Amino acid sequence: MLKGILKDGMSLVMIQIAGYFLPLISLPYLTRVLGKEEFGRYSIIFACVTIIGVFSDFGYVTNGTKRVAIHINDKRYLSNLVKSATALRIVLCVFAFLLFLILSQRIIGNIDLTSWSAIILAILGNAIVTPWLFQGMNKISHYSIFVFLVRILSVLLVFVSVKSPDDLRWAIWLNFLPQIMSMIYLFWFLRQNDIEWGVSNNIQAIKFEFLDGLHYFAPNMYSILFTNLGIVALGVFQSSAIAGAYSANERLVKAVASLSGAINQAVYPMAAREMHRSKSEGIKFIRKISLYVIPIFAIFTLILILFGGNLIEIIFGEEYLETSSVMRYLPLYIVLACVNTFIGVIYMTTSGKHKEYGAAFFWGTLIAVLIYCLAPRYIGYHAPAVGLVVGELVILLVIMGFIWRRDV
């Protein structure tokens, strides 16, 4: 079992590297070539598309993984699940995109047709592609290699295609290239595993998916608002230039924090199966893995607190040092998020306490969003950093409150 976790864990770490660490190679180049103003718009667009992606995912990264892991050998069930999930996610995707279309002028300004084409295809890719299916079937390794290679290609093309602030559209296209190309991999995977793809027209099945996913959707939606709205709000209440300067710090911290997400995705299917057999065995399994992982992330946190400012200067340049003071406390988000991953995402949802976990995430997100929206006028670029750390702390305290009261 541990061998399987290590294999899937390394595959998912590869995806996180493709999503966060590989872009760090081209990020210093982009920050200099695009300038703070255009890099701010680039960061805001990325945050908005990420929010839409999680909205259209509707919690399948958790709920879908769990159901696939339990019904792993039932191809008919998996085919029906993919069809119903795709139908629901496309509907949600269209709704979210229309809202983004209305708000984009206020948040980002004018967007050219080339950029819009990349944004639309990326949103569609997020709605159609089913990484939760690969995870639940413990076949994530090939997908991770595919995404990794496409990301390498996109990073290399940045240096060829982006030469000035006017090339923002190509930076956007190349940033979303893995999401767009992943649609090709999905259809290959389904064909190889005899799983049918389609868009269900069964209203009852789609309704079931909607109702069944609500409790899983809420924490995931809270999570993405929690982790991405800060930069968007900073762009709205301050400026794109300030958002761009701050986002360099957040990108570095989130690159490290994203690895806990990879651990979650690797551990979750096995934790779900263990919890399905016996709650005591499930708890024992989760505790065992967490004792290996959490100390590692605590060390990462300490390193970034001590040397974060130096890393910002080395990676992004002196121009971004003006906002690097947030690195004195922003890395605390890493270890707090890791702890919450184990006791919140993995333990509470696999043990059927997703409502309680949803409540904890609601309060953490609410506090964070209030800080994002109300604090910029008083503390400027510190608002999203404070919101992230305080929000994670609130989530942890509420979860611990449930545990101490023996509600979970």
QUIMOGI-V625612 format. One record per backbone hydrogen bond with DSSP energy under -1.0 kcal/mol. CO is the residue of the C=O (numbers start at 1). NH is the residue of the N-H. E is the energy in kcal/mol with one decimal. If there is no record, write none. Layout:
co	nh	e
CO	NH	E
CO	NH	E
This chain:
co	nh	e
1	5	-2.3
2	6	-2.6
3	7	-2.3
4	8	-2.8
5	9	-3.2
6	10	-2.6
7	11	-1.9
8	12	-2.7
9	13	-2.6
10	14	-1.9
11	15	-1.5
12	16	-2.4
13	17	-2.8
14	18	-2.4
15	19	-2.2
16	20	-2.8
17	22	-3.4
22	25	-1.8
23	27	-2.0
26	30	-2.7
27	31	-2.9
28	32	-1.4
29	33	-2.7
30	34	-2.7
35	39	-2.6
36	40	-1.9
37	41	-1.7
38	42	-2.5
39	43	-2.4
40	44	-2.3
41	45	-2.7
42	46	-2.1
43	47	-2.3
44	48	-2.6
45	49	-2.5
46	50	-2.0
47	51	-2.2
48	52	-2.3
49	53	-2.4
50	54	-2.1
51	55	-2.2
52	56	-2.6
53	57	-1.6
54	58	-1.5
57	60	-1.5
59	62	-1.6
59	63	-2.9
60	65	-1.4
62	66	-2.0
63	67	-2.2
64	68	-2.6
65	69	-2.3
66	70	-1.6
67	71	-2.1
71	74	-1.6
73	75	-1.0
74	78	-2.3
75	79	-2.5
76	80	-2.3
77	81	-2.4
78	82	-2.5
79	83	-2.2
80	84	-2.5
81	85	-2.8
82	86	-2.4
83	87	-2.0
83	200	-1.6
84	88	-2.3
85	89	-2.6
86	90	-2.2
87	91	-1.8
88	92	-2.2
89	93	-2.4
90	94	-2.4
91	95	-2.0
92	96	-2.6
93	97	-2.4
94	98	-2.2
95	99	-1.7
96	100	-2.3
97	101	-2.7
98	102	-1.7
99	103	-1.9
100	104	-2.1
103	107	-2.2
104	108	-3.3
104	109	-1.7
112	116	-2.2
113	117	-2.3
114	118	-1.5
115	119	-2.4
116	120	-2.8
117	121	-2.1
118	122	-2.4
119	123	-2.3
120	124	-2.4
121	125	-2.6
122	126	-2.3
123	127	-1.5
124	128	-2.1
125	129	-2.6
130	133	-1.4
130	134	-1.2
131	135	-2.5
132	136	-2.5
133	137	-1.7
134	139	-3.0
135	138	-1.7
140	144	-2.4
141	145	-2.0
142	146	-2.3
143	147	-2.8
144	148	-2.4
145	149	-2.5
146	150	-2.3
147	151	-2.5
148	152	-2.1
149	153	-2.1
150	154	-2.5
151	155	-2.5
152	156	-2.3
153	157	-2.3
154	158	-1.2
157	161	-2.9
158	162	-2.3
164	167	-2.1
165	168	-1.2
167	171	-1.7
168	172	-2.3
169	173	-2.2
170	174	-2.5
171	175	-1.7
172	176	-1.7
176	180	-2.0
177	181	-2.8
178	182	-1.7
180	183	-1.0
181	184	-1.2
181	185	-1.1
182	186	-2.3
183	187	-1.6
184	188	-1.7
185	189	-2.7
186	190	-2.6
187	191	-1.8
188	192	-2.2
189	193	-1.7
190	195	-2.5
191	194	-1.0
202	206	-2.3
203	207	-2.7
204	208	-2.4
205	209	-2.2
206	210	-2.2
207	211	-2.6
208	212	-3.1
209	213	-1.8
213	217	-3.1
214	218	-2.2
216	220	-1.3
217	221	-3.1
218	222	-3.0
219	223	-2.5
220	224	-2.1
221	225	-2.4
222	226	-2.9
223	227	-2.3
224	228	-1.7
225	229	-1.9
228	232	-1.1
229	233	-3.2
230	234	-2.1
231	235	-2.1
232	236	-1.8
233	237	-3.2
234	238	-2.0
239	243	-2.3
240	244	-2.5
241	245	-2.2
242	246	-2.6
243	247	-2.5
246	249	-1.2
246	250	-1.5
247	251	-2.8
248	252	-1.5
249	253	-1.9
250	254	-3.0
251	255	-1.7
252	256	-1.2
253	257	-2.5
254	258	-2.4
256	259	-1.4
257	260	-1.5
258	262	-1.4
259	263	-2.0
260	264	-2.3
261	265	-2.3
262	266	-1.8
263	267	-2.7
264	268	-2.9
267	271	-2.7
268	272	-2.8
269	273	-1.8
270	274	-2.5
271	275	-2.8
272	276	-1.9
273	277	-1.5
274	278	-2.7
278	282	-2.2
279	283	-2.6
280	284	-2.2
281	285	-2.3
282	286	-2.4
283	287	-2.6
284	288	-2.1
285	289	-1.9
286	290	-2.3
287	291	-1.8
289	292	-1.1
289	293	-1.7
290	294	-2.3
293	297	-1.6
294	298	-1.9
295	299	-1.8
296	300	-1.9
297	301	-2.1
298	302	-2.1
299	303	-2.4
300	304	-2.2
301	305	-2.1
302	306	-2.2
303	307	-2.6
304	308	-1.9
307	311	-2.1
308	312	-2.4
309	313	-1.9
310	314	-2.3
311	315	-2.9
312	316	-2.6
317	320	-1.5
318	321	-1.8
320	323	-1.1
321	324	-1.2
323	326	-1.4
324	327	-1.9
325	328	-1.5
326	329	-1.6
326	330	-3.0
329	332	-1.9
330	333	-2.1
331	334	-1.7
332	336	-2.1
333	337	-2.4
334	338	-1.8
335	339	-2.2
336	340	-2.4
337	341	-1.7
338	342	-1.5
339	343	-2.3
340	344	-1.9
340	345	-1.4
341	346	-2.7
342	347	-2.2
344	349	-1.0
346	350	-1.5
347	351	-1.5
348	353	-3.2
349	352	-1.1
353	357	-2.2
354	358	-2.6
355	359	-2.1
356	360	-2.2
357	361	-2.5
358	362	-2.1
359	363	-2.1
360	364	-2.1
361	365	-2.7
362	366	-2.8
363	367	-2.2
364	368	-2.2
365	369	-3.2
366	370	-2.2
367	371	-2.0
368	372	-2.8
369	373	-2.3
370	374	-2.5
371	375	-2.0
375	378	-1.9
375	379	-2.9
376	380	-1.8
379	382	-1.9
380	383	-1.9
382	386	-3.0
383	387	-2.6
384	388	-2.0
385	389	-2.0
386	390	-2.8
387	391	-2.3
388	392	-2.0
389	393	-2.0
390	394	-2.4
391	395	-2.2
392	396	-2.2
393	397	-2.4
394	398	-2.5
395	399	-2.4
396	400	-2.6
397	401	-1.9
398	402	-1.9
399	403	-2.2
400	404	-2.9
401	405	-1.7
402	407	-2.7
403	406	-1.4
